[in-house]
Structure formats: C-alpha cells, structure tokens
Amino acid sequence: MFSSQNINNNVILSIFKDKKTVFRLRDVALLVGEKDFELLNKKLNYYVRTGKLLNPRKGIYAKPGYNSEELACILYTPSYISLEYVLQKVGVLFQYDSRITSVSYLSRSINIEGQTYSYRKIKGEIIANTRGISRQINQVNIASGERAFLDLLYLNKNYYFDNLNTLNKTKVFEILPVYMSKALTNRVKKLFPDD
C-alpha cells in the first residue's frame, strides 16, 4: 500500500513541479515514467474528482489557474496561436476580441470555462513551416505579428487592418514565400508599396 501511495504522490508532485500547466495523458506518462496508461488515467481522474487537477477536455488535464494559451496549443495539434489574438497584442488591430485565435488543420470554435478558442483551417504545408512562429518554454506556439498578419490576409483577402506601422516590412516579405500564393503576394505589395 505504501508504494502505491508513493506513486500517487509522485504523479501529482511531478505535475506541479513542471513548468507546463496543461497536459495530455501521454505527457504525464512521460513525466512520471508510467507505462500503464489505464492506471495513470484512473489516478488523474481521482485528482480531478478531489479538485487537485482540472479536466477541461477529454484526455486533457490541467493545474488550477492553467495558461489558456497552452490549452489552445494542445486542444488541436498541429496548431499555433495567430490571427486576431496576436494582431491585437502587437497593435495592428484595435478592436478588442476575447477569443484566442489559432490556425490548425480544421476550423472549429469551442468554449471552455468562459474562454472561446477559435481555429481556422489552413494548408498543412503552411502549418508545418515554422518561419515566424516561436515555441515558448511551456510549449505555446505563437506567431509573430508579421506571420499572424500574413495568416489573416491569406484567409481573409479583404481584411481591414488598423495599423500596419507596427509590422516589420522586411520580415513580412521574408515569411511571405511560406504561403506559395501569388494572390497573397499581390495583396501584400498593395498594402506595403515600395517607398
């Protein structure tokens, strides 16, 4: 009985020591070295019932006060945070939008604990190319302002941007080949005419 209790303590202790706040079952298995997924799943569900962990979606476990950006990147993979969410942060869009917007292999919008996570479908080759995307320590994949601008312009050809002055024009043109689109290139050239 003591060894079982020790393993249980090891699971919860390992989760709370880790920098990440959101985990899949396989993440926890790797973290604690547990090969029995069924047993581990039972332990994690026990922690959910006792309030030590949250279960925001099936197969996903989180610490109380988890990072919403982390959850956005784990809900559907591959994906990365982009579009309006990033453009608000960098001052390209002024209109407030509380959604966390991402691009992924599907289009979907879901609400978890009052937070809306919105995904727009984009070609797999574009998602796979990491130019203009940073991966943070907590496994949050997030686009630069320039990449988010190109993602949104690729998906919405007539989108109105409030302030393009915060974007680095050189970086925009460095990332542009990722999309392999003449139409997008022409739209960007209209927005950033040669000086």
C-alpha positions as CSV (number, residue, x, y, z in Angstrom):
1,M,0.0,0.0,0.0
2,F,2.9,2.4,0.8
3,S,4.4,2.0,-2.7
4,S,1.0,2.8,-4.3
5,Q,0.7,5.9,-2.2
6,N,4.3,6.9,-3.1
7,I,3.5,6.5,-6.9
8,N,0.3,8.7,-6.4
9,N,2.3,11.4,-4.7
10,N,5.0,11.1,-7.4
11,V,2.4,11.8,-10.1
12,I,0.8,14.9,-8.6
13,L,4.2,16.2,-7.3
14,S,5.7,15.8,-10.8
15,I,2.8,17.6,-12.4
16,F,3.0,20.6,-10.0
17,K,6.8,20.8,-10.3
18,D,6.6,21.0,-14.1
19,K,6.5,24.5,-15.8
20,K,3.7,23.4,-18.1
21,T,0.1,23.9,-16.8
22,V,-1.7,21.7,-19.3
23,F,-1.0,18.0,-20.0
24,R,-2.3,15.2,-22.1
25,L,-2.3,11.7,-20.7
26,R,0.9,10.8,-22.6
27,D,2.7,13.9,-21.4
28,V,2.1,12.8,-17.8
29,A,3.1,9.2,-18.6
30,L,6.5,10.6,-19.9
31,L,6.8,12.9,-17.0
32,V,6.4,10.2,-14.3
33,G,7.7,7.2,-16.3
34,E,4.4,5.3,-16.1
35,K,3.7,2.7,-18.8
36,D,0.3,1.6,-17.7
37,F,-2.0,4.3,-19.3
38,E,-5.2,2.8,-17.8
39,L,-3.8,3.0,-14.2
40,L,-2.4,6.5,-14.8
41,N,-5.8,7.7,-16.2
42,K,-7.5,6.4,-13.1
43,K,-5.0,8.3,-10.9
44,L,-5.5,11.5,-12.9
45,N,-9.3,11.2,-12.8
46,Y,-9.0,10.7,-9.0
47,Y,-7.1,14.1,-8.8
48,V,-9.9,15.7,-10.9
49,R,-12.6,14.4,-8.5
50,T,-10.7,15.6,-5.5
51,G,-10.1,19.1,-7.0
52,K,-6.3,18.9,-7.4
53,L,-6.5,18.9,-11.2
54,L,-8.9,20.1,-13.8
55,N,-10.1,18.2,-16.9
56,P,-11.1,20.9,-19.4
57,R,-11.5,18.4,-22.3
58,K,-11.4,14.7,-22.5
59,G,-7.8,13.4,-22.3
60,I,-6.5,16.8,-21.2
61,Y,-5.6,17.6,-17.6
62,A,-4.6,21.0,-16.2
63,K,-3.4,22.6,-13.0
64,P,-5.8,25.1,-11.4
65,G,-5.2,28.5,-12.9
66,Y,-3.7,26.9,-16.1
67,N,-2.4,29.0,-19.0
68,S,-5.2,29.4,-21.7
69,E,-2.6,29.8,-24.4
70,E,-1.1,26.4,-23.5
71,L,-4.6,24.9,-23.7
72,A,-5.1,26.5,-27.1
73,C,-2.0,24.8,-28.5
74,I,-2.9,21.4,-27.0
75,L,-6.6,21.2,-28.0
76,Y,-5.8,20.6,-31.7
77,T,-2.3,19.8,-32.9
78,P,-0.7,20.8,-35.0
79,S,-1.7,24.4,-34.4
80,Y,-0.3,27.7,-33.3
81,I,-1.8,30.9,-31.9
82,S,-2.2,33.6,-34.6
83,L,-4.7,35.8,-36.4
84,E,-6.6,38.5,-34.4
85,Y,-5.3,37.4,-31.0
86,V,-1.7,38.1,-31.9
87,L,-2.5,41.2,-34.0
88,Q,-4.3,42.8,-31.0
89,K,-1.2,42.2,-28.9
90,V,1.1,43.9,-31.4
91,G,-1.2,46.8,-32.1
92,V,-2.2,46.0,-35.7
93,L,-5.9,45.6,-34.6
94,F,-7.6,47.9,-32.2
95,Q,-10.9,46.2,-31.8
96,Y,-10.9,44.0,-28.7
97,D,-11.7,40.4,-29.2
98,S,-11.5,38.0,-26.2
99,R,-11.1,34.8,-28.3
100,I,-7.8,33.0,-28.5
101,T,-7.5,32.6,-32.3
102,S,-5.3,29.9,-33.9
103,V,-4.6,28.2,-37.2
104,S,-4.8,24.5,-37.5
105,Y,-5.8,21.6,-39.8
106,L,-9.5,22.3,-39.1
107,S,-12.0,25.1,-38.5
108,R,-13.7,25.0,-35.1
109,S,-14.7,27.2,-32.2
110,I,-15.1,25.8,-28.7
111,N,-15.8,27.4,-25.3
112,I,-14.1,26.1,-22.2
113,E,-14.7,27.7,-18.8
114,G,-15.8,31.0,-20.4
115,Q,-12.9,31.3,-22.8
116,T,-13.5,30.9,-26.6
117,Y,-10.9,29.1,-28.6
118,S,-11.3,29.7,-32.3
119,Y,-9.4,27.7,-35.0
120,R,-9.2,28.4,-38.7
121,K,-8.2,25.8,-41.2
122,I,-5.0,26.4,-43.2
123,K,-2.9,24.2,-45.5
124,G,-0.7,21.6,-43.8
125,E,2.4,22.9,-45.6
126,I,1.9,26.3,-44.1
127,I,1.4,24.9,-40.6
128,A,4.5,22.8,-40.9
129,N,6.7,25.7,-41.8
130,T,7.8,27.4,-38.6
131,R,9.1,30.6,-40.0
132,G,7.7,33.4,-37.9
133,I,6.5,31.1,-35.2
134,S,8.1,30.9,-31.8
135,R,7.8,28.0,-29.4
136,Q,7.9,29.1,-25.8
137,I,9.1,27.0,-22.8
138,N,5.6,26.0,-21.8
139,Q,5.0,24.6,-25.4
140,V,3.0,27.6,-26.5
141,N,3.4,28.0,-30.3
142,I,2.7,31.6,-31.2
143,A,3.1,33.6,-34.5
144,S,5.0,36.8,-34.7
145,G,2.9,39.8,-35.7
146,E,4.2,39.5,-39.3
147,R,3.2,35.8,-39.5
148,A,-0.2,36.5,-37.9
149,F,-0.8,39.3,-40.4
150,L,0.0,37.0,-43.4
151,D,-2.1,34.2,-41.9
152,L,-5.1,36.6,-41.6
153,L,-4.6,38.1,-45.1
154,Y,-4.3,34.7,-46.6
155,L,-7.6,33.5,-45.0
156,N,-9.5,36.9,-45.5
157,K,-8.3,38.7,-48.6
158,N,-10.3,41.9,-47.9
159,Y,-9.5,42.2,-44.2
160,Y,-9.0,45.7,-42.8
161,F,-6.0,46.3,-40.6
162,D,-6.0,49.4,-38.3
163,N,-2.2,50.0,-38.0
164,L,0.4,48.2,-40.2
165,N,3.2,50.5,-38.9
166,T,4.0,48.1,-36.0
167,L,5.0,45.4,-38.5
168,N,8.5,44.9,-39.9
169,K,8.1,45.1,-43.7
170,T,11.3,43.1,-44.3
171,K,10.1,40.2,-42.0
172,V,6.7,40.2,-43.8
173,F,8.4,39.7,-47.1
174,E,10.8,37.1,-45.6
175,I,7.8,35.0,-44.4
176,L,5.7,35.5,-47.5
177,P,7.1,32.6,-49.5
178,V,5.7,30.1,-46.9
179,Y,2.3,30.6,-48.4
180,M,3.3,29.9,-52.1
181,S,0.5,32.3,-53.2
182,K,0.8,34.9,-56.0
183,A,-2.6,36.4,-54.9
184,L,-1.3,36.9,-51.4
185,T,1.9,38.4,-52.6
186,N,0.0,40.9,-54.7
187,R,-2.2,41.8,-51.7
188,V,0.9,42.4,-49.5
189,K,2.5,44.5,-52.2
190,K,-0.6,46.7,-52.3
191,L,-0.5,47.2,-48.5
192,F,3.3,47.7,-48.5
193,P,4.0,49.7,-51.7
194,D,7.7,50.4,-52.4
195,D,8.8,53.7,-50.8
